[in-house]
Structures are given as C-alpha cells and as structure tokens.
C-alpha cells in the first residue's frame, strides 16, 4: 500500500475511533416504570444484556448540538472587545457570521457592534481572508445599506486574482488589490450617511444584475479585466486563500458582481493542479517557485477547497453540463471519503484533542461540511460525515463552551466548530441546482450510499485506494494532525 493510501487510511481509521459521545440524559426525567411481562412475552430487546456487556444508551444528537451551540455563543460573546471586535477584521467577520448562523438575531447588540467594526475597518483593508469573510458576513446580515461595501470589496478580490504563472494563474494569495482613493471616499461617505435600521437576514431580496451596479464599480471591473495586473515577483497562490475568495465572489455574484470569468480561471487552475489520487494540496508545485515539498502534498482540507471551486464552476455554468462525467469532482469526492470515519457506539473511543499547531480538526471539519452541503451529500462512501464529525466536536468542547485546536485565538476554532454543527451553507443556490440535476445520481454512484439500500458493495480486491502522489511526504497521522505547519499565525496555514 502506498504512503498516500496509508496516510488517508490512517486518517479515516483514527477519526473513526473518535466517534460516539457519552449518554445524554435530560435532567429531571424520572426513570421509566418497569412493566412485568409473562414468560414468553419478552422481546429480544427486553432481556437483560449479557454478563459483562452494557447496552449503549440512546443519544439525542440534535439536543446535544443545540446545547453545545448555546454554550459556544456565550463563550464568543465573552471574547468580544469593547470596540465590537474579536481582535482583527477577519476574526470579527468570522465571529459575526457564526453568531448569525447560530441563531443570534441581526439586531443583537453583539452583531450590531461587530458589523460597525467590520464596516469601518474594511474600508482600507487588503488582507484577502479578512475581505472575503467580510463579504460573507455582510451578505448574511442582510442590510441593503451594505451593498456598496459588498460591491467594492468584491472588486478588490477580483483585482487580487493572480493572472500569470503555471499553477498560479487563477488562484489567490494573501492580499487583494489595494484600496483605491475613490473607493475609500465612497465607502467613508456610505458609513457616515448610514441610518440605523434593523436588518433582516431571512428576507428574500430581488437578485441584482450587473445592470444594477454603479458606474464606478463597472468601470473598475472593466479596468481589471481589460488590463490585468502584471506579474510582480514570486506571488504564490494557495488553495486556502483561493477557496475563501471563491466563496466570497459567489456571494457577491448574487449582488450583481460579474465573477464568472474569475470562476472559470480558477476552475482551469484547480483542474490542472489536481493530484493523481483526486486530491489537492495547499499549493501547487511550479517551476522556479520556492514552494516547500510538504505544502504540495494532499490534504483533506485542500481537497475540499478544490471540490468547492469545481462545484461553483458548475453552478455558474450557463449550460447544464453533465456533472456525472466530471472526473475531477468524482475523483475528489472519492479521495475525500477516505478521510472520513464512521460513527461508533463506544463513547470511550472519542479522543480528547490537544490545543496545538497540529490540531486542525475544527477547520478540517468545517471544510468537509462546506463541501458536503454544497453537493447535498448526506453520506460519503456510506459514512455519515455529519454524525461522525459532530460526535468528535461535541466530545472536545471545553468547560468554558469553546474549542481549542490550532487556531484558538479570538475564538476561531470555536467558530469553525459551530459552523460545522449548524451545517452553515453559503452556497444554497448551488445546492438547489445540484439537487435538481438529473445527472447527479450517476456522479454519486459508489460515493454516496443510496437511501434505503444498505451499505455499498465492498471495493474490488484490486482496489488500493487513491493513486499515490510521489510528492506526498507527510507521515501517518490522524486527520486532525495532517499537514500541520507550525509557526504561522491564523489564517496563514489554513
């Protein structure tokens, strides 16, 4: 068995051990009154368990999730600073998005203060993660007065897409195009002229088109597309920055920003850099680029990034492509399935994970969740990805209500965990298109277990898992330890 296959198999086996939580018993409920039955009336389930064995208690996963999310909301509220922030622009937008997904009302004081901080700080910011998360947060907030911010920040993301270089063109790195003086003036005026109104995240707004955009935004986009910025030094794209930018641009697409050209260029890059086994790495090896070999190896997180990018490309396609013939998506989903475990009934098997640079569990699970909800997957290779991940997340919640892994500062790991538990979907329109696609069932044959048909057939004896990639140099470690790159602050090594 190859190193690649052993590593993914190790991830799946170790994670599969991380499964069922201990019993949850509602306080105050009396035990059921036993009913004496005549001999011969006992059902198999009524009999006493065999000596030395205990019946596994029933677990109400939905209630456990609700309780955990409630505690996490309290924890995140406690981390918010007086200025409304969670330290930085990116962390504040992430926390605001998380609170909204957790059910906190848009007019809640914590949300209002976070939104005020995000609007003011984003006016001149050019950090790609922060700008992308700001677009997602403001879109989710649902305040029509934020349209100028979503438009302008999306344009910065378009301007930050790398245009040159083998394996680089179509991706993003850490910085957007710089803020232009006219953009700063426009957003400052919008902020000063704001009228406080209660936003309505649940309200359906009429989809906007490029015809609805201001002339200055259209002119800026035309300038970006007509005269792409020249190559400037060793700018190296990575799939983490790329997938955040793609998600934000997809959100901005609903606000009229024409992003299909950017999505197509990103799709071309992702298809060209997919590894032999169907997965993706953090970065793509490119001639002359100073990229460490370990950053080009396959990881579950970056495989999700690639799948998200290809899924968005299908969503943006004017013509209905036959998704069942998309080998890139099929291979990617099969590779991802190898990193997912199965829920188990032993609560003692759930590992308690340390807070260190190696524990990327919560970010990894959020990546898996985003991918699964985009493609509307309930299982992968017959494995319930949500139950498996939820049990692992719930078992590792701290006493204070938060989670701590590789990114505990400012509550980032807690946000990742909550977004997973809430099955947050930033691409509902793509999901709806996937659901209606008549070719989707063919794509999922052998990847998702058909409902009501039992377990999928075992793989053929000759199957040895995903094809190896010789550049993959990671040692065998559990899923939550894969591709750790210590020494980089969040979100540099996501």
HUGIVEN-V941422 format. One record per helix or strand of 3 or more residues. SS is the DSSP state (A for helix, B for strand). FROM is the first residue (numbers start at 1). TO is the last residue. If there is no record, write none. Layout:
SS	FROM	TO
SS	FROM	TO
This chain:
A	3	16
A	44	46
A	61	79
A	89	101
A	109	122
A	128	141
A	144	160
A	181	192
A	210	212
A	215	226
A	239	253
A	260	273
A	293	296
A	300	316
A	323	325
A	327	337
A	347	349
A	361	374
A	385	395
A	409	421
A	428	436
A	440	443
A	479	481
